[in-house]
Amino acid sequence: MLMGKTGPMAGKGGADEVKKDPMLWGRAGYLTEEQTDVYAEFKAEIEKRDEAFKSSIYSFGEVEGEVWTLLRWCRARKFDLAEVVKMVEEATECQAEAKSNDFYRDPKAALGCDMALYLNRFPQLYSGYTKEGIPIFYSMPAKINIDAIEAITTVEGILKFHWFYYTHDFGERLRKQKKEVEGYHRFECFCIMDLGGLAVSQLSSTVMSILKQQAFIDSLCFPETMRHMVIINAPSFFSATWKIIKGFIDARTAGKVDVISSRKKWEERLKEFIADDQLPSDYGGTADSTEETMNKASPGDMKRLYTEILYVRGSNDYKTEIKEGEEVDVVVWTRSRSGGKFTIVDQDKASDKKYSDEVEVKFDGVDNNATVNPTSVRIVIERIKGPASIKVKCKSNASRVSSLKFLLAFHVYNSE
């Protein structure tokens, strides 16, 4: 089964095919004798180990299949048995705490806020499947707003959510495909990284630290799960850097990544892998846009969500429109211990209409460090029905020297 009719044991054809297509390397049907021996030794080693070691390997469950699972780990360490075993041991240690908490099955409990609110400011989401049936993951680093993120969750919460997203959300998509699609065995994802609008200044130390920790978890605990990555709308500084990096990595890894700046070209490339009805409308397909998909993570009957970060020194306000047929709840999030007083009024200066009493919003945690969840307060008397032009006003409790941060979250519903 491992060698297959085209494998090297059957003749030279298998080796030639691997040379032509490096993506076949280390896969069932294309193993060398040495790789087959390592596979067998790894399998024997697993039998000697405890359940924690084995469950680390079968991170998506045994439904993936023994051959496909074990070969993922072998490829990750180039069939060096000692390194493969060491990797599993390190993964077992890395995931121990998350595993003891069932990999944070409740995303809201993990984050301390609704999943839709988090994705609104840290857009990373799964949407649709490739023509091979592989889940598609979208990442939009340019849209990450770290000030907003810090107002609604913690770094610890983000990493807990990442465990949930990979183990439960992504894992369930894979298991669903295995159950419904005959012959499905690629427990992998297709990644689209959209760098449109990205500036070097956005890559703060906090953002880079989060992205690195997420990547570390992925590569150590879920190895060889990236089928392909298409990096689109790449700015010139990134494209130049990638050309240098590409020269230092092996052909198999480099072959998994495309970097394309032209919209016409990346749309053409994406459609080689993805059917129109699986590709979001904002990426050239006919499926729901990524924004619509993120909104589906909203709680209850919420239609959509939008947010605004409000910086306040002395006082500040934010104006917005509520459409006819919609109604809005307004929630304010903050870490500011000083806090501020909020009111919502009509934009028309001649109007004395108020949509809220004066509501104080300030951090009520036991301390003000980044490990404690922020505070949120609903500031409307009742949902504001459209059409309406409103102004959210804030007066700081601190001196005019201090600049405070608040995140305004507008939860939009259809009017009853």
Secondary structure, DSSP 8 states (H G I E B T S, - for coil): --S-TTSGGG-THHHHHHHH-GGGTTSTT---HHHHHHHHHHHHHHHHS-HHHHHHH-TT-GGG-HHHHHHHHHHHTTT-HHHHHHHHHHHHHHTHHHHHTTTTS-HHHHHSS-HHHHHHHS-EEEEEE-TTS-EEEEE-GGG--HHHHHHH--HHHHHHHHHHIIIIIIHHHHHHHHHHSTT-----EEEEEE-TT--GGG--HHHHHHHHHHHHHHHHHSTT-EEEEEEES--HHHHHHHHHHHTTS-HHHHTTEEEE--HHHHHHHHHHHS-GGGSBGGGTSSB--HHHHHHTTSSTT--EEEEEEEEESSEEEEEEEE-TTEEEEEEEEE--SS-EEEEEEES-TT---BSS--EEE---SSS-STTS--EEEE--SS-EESSEEEEEEEEESS-TT--EEEEEEEEEEE--
